Amino acid sequence: MKDDISVLVCDDSALMRNLISRIIENTQGLNVCAKAMNGQLALEKVTEFKPDVVVLDIEMPVMNGIEFLKERKARHWDVPVIILSSIAEEGAPVTMEALELGASDFLTKPNGSVTADLSSVADHLVELISSYGFSYAIMHGKDVYEPDFFIRQIKLREAERFVLEKNKEKLEALQEQNVEKITDKIVPVQKSFTWNPPEKKEPSVIKPLRAGGKIEVIAIGISTGGPNALRDVFKMIDPHMKQPVLVVQHMPAGFTKEFAYSLNKICPLNVQEAIDGQKLQSGNVYIAPGNFHIYVEKIGFDCYVRLSQEPQRNGHRPSADVLFESVAKVFRNNALGVIMTGMGRDGASELAAMRTEGAWTLGQDEKSSIVYGMPKVAYEMGAVQKQVPLMQMADEISQLAREHL
């Protein structure tokens, strides 16, 4: 029998504590071990219940989330903390401060107690809890389900919502006729289901059209686990790097400017939120703005950053596929593509396109990935030349950039 990933929920609102707990308890493999209404009580409950993950509000009485994180750091605790707060949406600097203090990731509460956004927030919350909780629980000797198990539940819930939406009119008509159940039409997702871990695939082999050339640009795609992973990479990157770097980090609108600023404080290169139409400059890092795709365009001998709000790709905007696709087209074999931790498959197919053109490619390895999703799919497609642990990623990128300048 598998162990559950245990979660401590800390929020000053009783309603939110209950809503968050309901999401967690309705997910097989997760359980709420304790609740707290402020940071001080959360400190006590961490000691008593030893959770695998803490879901933390920021704005609370007695001890707020920032104060909790400072105390967590002082006590040298490594339990992952996920920020779930309404202030996060309006206070990007506070959210970035939380990440700098050791929070693993963040998402914003939906507006109101029950909204159309609640289901998407629920899925994202389960994704983050299962991703960070799995790594921590395994490290502490528990036998818990792998992240793919929770991804399967998320997909089943998405399918259920799709069926419910498709049958909405039919359901309303039947309800008017006092028909209480339509179980033959709509089958709800069950708390328990049978799941078999996916088999590992041997990677495909891509034969590049040409040999790898000079590296003129570096493109990075990353998602779940990305905020802290990028901090690890950019604080160790070669300060003399000449190539421009473009980054797609799946992050909500309103946060990427502050995220770029926080990276700029620790990175020897100049990090900024990308602006449409700006010329790519040597040794600059461009972060895709939330809710905008980023791609490159060549005009004459110069290359420029372009932004768009074209439809989502792979469920994301920005999408790593959009960036990689443009780099493959413009730079062909004169580029380096990097795919890192993240759920899903965004970036995988177009990293394969880059590799086909002869570009150099790297992928984060399974052991160091918070979620080995995007890099796994890319590796299985043959898109990844070399898998690299997170702690070696900065050195690997820097070395390739120097050798192929």
C-alpha positions as CSV (number, residue, x, y, z in Angstrom):
1,M,0.0,0.0,0.0
2,K,1.3,3.4,-1.0
3,D,1.8,6.2,1.5
4,D,0.0,9.5,1.0
5,I,1.8,12.8,0.4
6,S,0.8,14.7,3.6
7,V,0.0,18.4,3.4
8,L,-0.2,21.2,5.9
9,V,-2.7,23.9,4.9
10,C,-2.0,27.4,6.4
11,D,-4.5,30.2,5.7
12,D,-6.3,32.6,8.0
13,S,-9.6,32.1,6.2
14,A,-11.6,29.1,7.4
15,L,-13.4,29.0,4.0
16,M,-10.1,28.8,2.1
17,R,-8.7,26.2,4.5
18,N,-11.8,24.0,3.8
19,L,-11.7,24.6,0.0
20,I,-8.0,23.8,-0.3
21,S,-8.4,20.8,1.9
22,R,-11.3,19.5,-0.2
23,I,-9.2,19.7,-3.3
24,I,-6.4,17.8,-1.6
25,E,-8.6,15.1,0.0
26,N,-10.4,14.5,-3.3
27,T,-7.1,13.5,-4.8
28,Q,-6.0,9.9,-4.3
29,G,-2.5,9.8,-2.9
30,L,-2.8,13.1,-1.0
31,N,-4.0,13.9,2.4
32,V,-4.3,16.9,4.8
33,C,-2.4,16.1,7.9
34,A,-3.0,19.4,9.6
35,K,-4.4,23.0,9.2
36,A,-3.3,26.3,10.7
37,M,-4.7,29.8,10.7
38,N,-1.4,31.6,10.9
39,G,2.4,31.1,10.5
40,Q,3.0,30.7,14.2
41,L,0.6,27.7,14.4
42,A,2.0,26.4,11.2
43,L,5.5,26.2,12.8
44,E,4.1,24.2,15.7
45,K,2.2,21.8,13.3
46,V,5.2,21.2,11.1
47,T,7.1,20.0,14.2
48,E,4.2,17.8,15.3
49,F,2.9,16.4,12.0
50,K,6.0,16.5,9.7
51,P,4.2,17.2,6.5
52,D,5.7,16.6,3.0
53,V,4.4,20.0,1.7
54,V,3.1,23.2,3.2
55,V,0.5,25.3,1.3
56,L,0.9,28.8,2.7
57,D,-1.0,32.0,2.5
58,I,1.1,35.2,2.7
59,E,-1.2,37.8,4.4
60,M,-2.1,36.5,7.9
61,P,-2.3,37.8,11.4
62,V,0.1,36.9,14.2
63,M,2.8,35.6,11.8
64,N,2.4,36.1,8.1
65,G,3.8,33.9,5.3
66,I,7.1,35.9,4.8
67,E,7.8,35.7,8.6
68,F,7.1,31.9,8.5
69,L,9.5,31.5,5.6
70,K,12.2,33.5,7.5
71,E,11.7,31.3,10.6
72,R,11.7,28.1,8.4
73,K,15.1,29.2,7.0
74,A,16.5,30.0,10.4
75,R,15.5,26.5,11.6
76,H,17.1,24.9,8.4
77,W,13.9,23.1,7.4
78,D,13.7,21.8,3.9
79,V,10.0,21.0,3.7
80,P,8.7,22.5,0.4
81,V,6.4,25.5,0.7
82,I,3.9,26.4,-2.0
83,I,2.5,30.0,-1.8
84,L,-1.3,30.2,-2.5
85,S,-2.3,33.7,-1.9
86,S,-4.4,36.5,-3.2
87,I,-1.7,39.1,-2.4
88,A,0.5,37.2,-4.9
89,E,-1.5,38.5,-7.8
90,E,-1.1,42.2,-6.7
91,G,2.2,41.9,-5.0
92,A,4.7,40.3,-7.3
93,P,7.6,41.7,-5.3
94,V,6.3,39.9,-2.2
95,T,5.9,36.7,-4.1
96,M,9.5,36.9,-5.4
97,E,10.7,37.6,-1.9
98,A,8.9,34.4,-0.8
99,L,10.8,32.5,-3.5
100,E,14.1,34.1,-2.5
101,L,13.4,33.0,1.1
102,G,13.0,29.4,-0.1
103,A,9.4,28.9,-1.2
104,S,9.3,26.3,-3.9
105,D,6.5,27.8,-6.1
106,F,3.3,29.9,-6.1
107,L,-0.1,30.2,-7.6
108,T,-2.9,32.7,-7.0
109,K,-6.3,32.1,-5.4
110,P,-9.4,32.4,-7.5
111,N,-11.5,35.5,-7.0
112,G,-14.3,34.8,-4.6
113,S,-15.2,31.5,-2.8
114,V,-16.4,29.6,-5.8
115,T,-15.6,30.7,-9.4
116,A,-15.1,29.3,-12.8
117,D,-11.3,29.4,-12.1
118,L,-11.5,27.1,-9.1
119,S,-11.1,23.9,-11.2
120,S,-8.0,25.2,-13.0
121,V,-6.5,26.3,-9.7
122,A,-7.3,22.9,-8.3
123,D,-5.5,21.1,-11.0
124,H,-2.4,23.4,-10.7
125,L,-2.4,23.0,-7.0
126,V,-2.5,19.2,-7.2
127,E,0.3,19.4,-9.8
128,L,2.5,21.5,-7.5
129,I,1.8,19.5,-4.3
130,S,2.4,16.1,-6.0
131,S,5.6,17.4,-7.7
132,Y,7.3,18.9,-4.7
133,G,5.8,16.5,-2.2
134,F,7.0,13.4,-4.2
135,S,10.6,14.5,-4.1
136,Y,10.5,15.4,-0.4
137,A,8.6,12.3,0.6
138,I,10.9,9.9,-1.3
139,M,13.9,11.6,0.3
140,H,12.4,11.0,3.7
141,G,11.8,7.3,3.2
142,K,8.1,7.2,2.2
143,D,6.7,5.1,-0.7
144,V,4.4,7.5,-2.5
145,Y,2.9,7.6,-6.0
146,E,4.9,9.1,-8.8
147,P,3.9,12.5,-10.4
148,D,2.5,10.6,-13.4
149,F,-0.2,9.1,-11.1
150,F,-1.4,12.6,-10.3
151,I,-1.2,13.8,-13.8
152,R,-3.5,11.0,-14.8
153,Q,-6.0,12.2,-12.2
154,I,-5.8,15.7,-13.5
155,K,-6.4,14.5,-17.0
156,L,-9.4,12.5,-15.9
157,R,-10.9,15.5,-14.2
158,E,-10.4,17.6,-17.3
159,A,-12.2,14.9,-19.3
160,E,-15.0,14.9,-16.8
161,R,-15.4,18.7,-17.0
162,F,-15.4,18.4,-20.8
163,V,-18.2,15.8,-20.7
164,L,-20.2,17.9,-18.2
165,E,-19.9,21.0,-20.4
166,K,-20.9,19.0,-23.5
167,N,-23.9,17.6,-21.7
168,K,-24.8,20.8,-19.9
169,E,-27.9,21.6,-22.0
170,K,-29.0,18.0,-21.9
171,L,-28.5,17.9,-18.1
172,E,-30.6,21.0,-17.7
173,A,-33.4,19.6,-19.8
174,L,-33.4,16.4,-17.9
175,Q,-33.4,18.2,-14.6
176,E,-36.5,20.1,-15.7
177,Q,-38.1,16.8,-16.3
178,N,-37.2,15.8,-12.7
179,V,-34.6,13.3,-13.8
180,E,-32.1,13.2,-11.0
181,K,-29.4,11.1,-12.5
182,I,-27.9,10.6,-16.0
183,T,-25.2,8.1,-15.0
184,D,-25.5,6.5,-18.4
185,K,-24.4,9.8,-20.0
186,I,-21.9,11.2,-17.5
187,V,-19.5,9.1,-15.5
188,P,-17.9,11.1,-12.7
189,V,-14.2,10.7,-11.9
190,Q,-13.7,8.4,-8.9
191,K,-11.5,9.0,-5.9
192,S,-9.8,5.6,-6.5
193,F,-8.8,4.2,-9.8
194,T,-6.4,1.6,-11.3
195,W,-3.2,3.0,-12.5
196,N,-0.2,1.3,-14.1
197,P,3.1,3.3,-14.3
198,P,4.1,4.1,-17.9
199,E,6.8,1.9,-19.4
200,K,10.1,3.6,-20.1
201,K,10.8,4.1,-23.8
202,E,14.0,3.9,-25.6
203,P,14.8,7.3,-27.1
204,S,14.3,7.8,-30.8
205,V,17.3,8.7,-32.9
206,I,17.4,12.0,-34.8
207,K,19.9,12.3,-37.7
208,P,20.6,16.0,-38.0
209,L,20.6,17.6,-41.4
210,R,23.9,19.3,-40.6
211,A,26.6,19.3,-38.0
212,G,26.4,21.6,-35.0
213,G,27.8,25.1,-35.8
214,K,28.5,28.2,-33.8
215,I,26.1,29.0,-31.0
216,E,24.6,32.4,-31.8
217,V,21.6,32.2,-29.4
218,I,20.5,30.1,-26.4
219,A,16.8,29.2,-25.9
220,I,15.5,27.7,-22.6
221,G,12.0,26.2,-21.9
222,I,11.0,25.4,-18.4
223,S,7.9,25.0,-16.2
224,T,7.1,23.4,-12.9
225,G,10.1,23.8,-10.6
226,G,11.4,26.5,-12.9
227,P,11.6,29.6,-10.6
228,N,14.2,28.1,-8.3
229,A,15.9,26.0,-11.0
230,L,16.5,29.2,-13.1
231,R,18.0,30.9,-10.0
232,D,20.4,28.0,-9.7
233,V,21.4,28.2,-13.3
234,F,21.7,32.0,-13.7
235,K,23.6,32.7,-10.5
236,M,26.3,30.3,-11.8
237,I,26.3,31.2,-15.5
238,D,29.5,32.4,-17.2
239,P,29.7,36.2,-16.7
240,H,31.5,36.5,-20.0
241,M,28.8,34.8,-22.1
242,K,28.4,36.5,-25.4
243,Q,25.2,34.8,-26.7
244,P,21.8,36.3,-26.0
245,V,19.5,33.9,-23.9
246,L,15.7,33.7,-24.3
247,V,13.7,32.0,-21.6
248,V,10.1,30.6,-21.6
249,Q,9.1,30.1,-18.0
250,H,5.4,29.2,-17.6
251,M,4.3,32.0,-15.2
252,P,1.1,34.1,-14.9
253,A,0.9,37.6,-16.4
254,G,2.1,40.3,-13.9
255,F,4.9,38.2,-12.4
256,T,7.5,37.9,-15.1
257,K,8.8,41.5,-14.8
258,E,9.5,41.1,-11.1
259,F,10.8,37.6,-11.7
260,A,13.3,39.0,-14.3
261,Y,14.3,41.7,-11.8
262,S,14.9,39.0,-9.0
263,L,17.1,37.0,-11.4
264,N,19.0,40.1,-12.4
265,K,20.1,40.6,-8.8
266,I,21.9,37.3,-8.7
267,C,22.9,36.8,-12.4
268,P,26.2,38.3,-13.8
269,L,24.4,38.9,-17.1
270,N,21.7,41.5,-17.7
271,V,18.2,39.9,-17.2
272,Q,15.1,41.6,-18.3
273,E,11.5,41.0,-19.2
274,A,11.4,40.9,-23.0
275,I,10.0,43.8,-25.0
276,D,8.5,43.3,-28.5
277,G,10.8,44.6,-31.2
278,Q,14.0,44.9,-29.2
279,K,17.2,43.8,-30.9
280,L,19.0,40.7,-29.4
281,Q,22.1,41.9,-27.6
282,S,25.1,39.9,-26.6
283,G,25.1,38.6,-23.0
284,N,21.5,39.6,-22.3
285,V,18.8,37.3,-20.9
286,Y,15.2,37.9,-22.1
287,I,12.3,36.4,-20.0
288,A,9.1,35.9,-21.9
289,P,6.3,38.1,-20.4
290,G,3.4,36.2,-18.9
291,N,0.5,35.6,-21.4
292,F,2.7,36.4,-24.4
293,H,4.5,34.0,-26.8
294,I,8.1,34.9,-27.5
295,Y,9.9,34.2,-30.7
296,V,12.8,35.5,-32.8
297,E,12.7,37.3,-36.1
298,K,15.6,38.1,-38.4
299,I,15.6,41.4,-40.4
300,G,18.7,41.9,-42.5
301,F,21.7,40.9,-40.4
302,D,20.0,41.5,-37.0
303,C,17.7,39.4,-34.9
304,Y,14.8,40.8,-32.9
305,V,12.5,39.7,-30.0
306,R,8.9,39.4,-31.1
307,L,5.9,38.9,-28.8
308,S,2.4,37.7,-29.7
309,Q,-0.9,36.7,-28.1
310,E,-1.6,33.9,-30.7
311,P,-3.6,31.0,-29.2
312,Q,-2.0,28.8,-26.6
313,R,0.2,25.9,-27.6
314,N,0.3,22.8,-25.5
315,G,-2.0,24.7,-23.1
316,H,0.5,27.5,-22.5
317,R,1.2,31.1,-23.5
318,P,4.2,31.6,-23.5
319,S,5.0,28.3,-25.0
320,A,8.5,26.8,-25.3
321,D,7.4,25.2,-28.7
322,V,6.8,28.7,-30.2
323,L,10.3,29.9,-29.1
324,F,12.1,26.7,-30.2
325,E,10.2,26.6,-33.5
326,S,11.4,30.2,-34.4
327,V,15.0,29.5,-33.3
328,A,15.1,26.3,-35.5
329,K,13.9,28.4,-38.5
330,V,16.1,31.4,-38.0
331,F,19.3,29.9,-36.6
332,R,19.2,26.3,-37.8
333,N,22.4,24.7,-36.4
334,N,23.7,27.8,-34.8
335,A,21.8,27.6,-31.6
336,L,21.6,25.8,-28.2
337,G,18.2,24.6,-27.0
338,V,17.7,23.6,-23.3
339,I,14.6,22.0,-21.9
340,M,14.2,21.7,-18.1
341,T,11.8,20.6,-15.4
342,G,8.1,20.8,-16.1
343,M,4.9,18.9,-16.5
344,G,3.5,18.0,-19.9
345,R,5.3,18.1,-23.3
346,D,5.7,21.8,-24.1
347,G,8.9,22.4,-26.1
348,A,9.6,18.7,-26.8
349,S,8.6,18.5,-30.5
350,E,10.2,21.8,-31.5
351,L,13.4,21.0,-29.6
352,A,13.4,17.9,-31.8
353,A,13.0,20.3,-34.8
354,M,16.1,22.2,-33.5
355,R,18.0,19.0,-33.2
356,T,17.0,18.0,-36.7
357,E,18.4,21.3,-38.0
358,G,21.7,20.5,-36.2
359,A,21.4,22.7,-33.2
360,W,23.0,21.7,-29.9
361,T,20.5,20.5,-27.2
362,L,20.5,19.8,-23.5
363,G,17.8,18.3,-21.2
364,Q,17.6,18.3,-17.4
365,D,18.0,14.8,-16.0
366,E,15.2,12.9,-14.2
367,K,16.8,12.9,-10.7
368,S,17.2,16.6,-10.5
369,S,13.8,17.5,-12.2
370,I,10.9,18.5,-9.9
371,V,8.8,17.1,-12.7
372,Y,10.4,14.9,-15.4
373,G,7.8,15.6,-18.0
374,M,8.9,18.1,-20.6
375,P,12.6,16.9,-20.6
376,K,11.4,13.2,-20.6
377,V,9.2,13.6,-23.7
378,A,12.0,15.5,-25.4
379,Y,14.5,12.8,-24.5
380,E,12.3,10.0,-25.8
381,M,11.8,11.9,-29.1
382,G,15.6,12.0,-29.5
383,A,15.7,15.8,-29.1
384,V,18.2,15.8,-26.3
385,Q,21.9,15.3,-27.0
386,K,22.9,15.2,-23.4
387,Q,21.0,14.9,-20.1
388,V,22.4,17.1,-17.3
389,P,21.8,17.4,-13.6
390,L,20.5,20.8,-12.5
391,M,23.7,21.6,-10.5
392,Q,25.8,21.1,-13.6
393,M,23.5,22.9,-16.1
394,A,25.1,26.3,-15.8
395,D,28.6,24.9,-16.4
396,E,27.4,22.8,-19.3
397,I,25.6,25.7,-21.0
398,S,28.6,28.0,-20.4
399,Q,31.1,25.5,-21.7
400,L,29.2,24.9,-24.9
401,A,28.7,28.6,-25.4
402,R,32.5,29.2,-25.0
403,E,33.5,26.3,-27.2
404,H,31.2,27.1,-30.1
405,L,31.3,30.9,-30.1
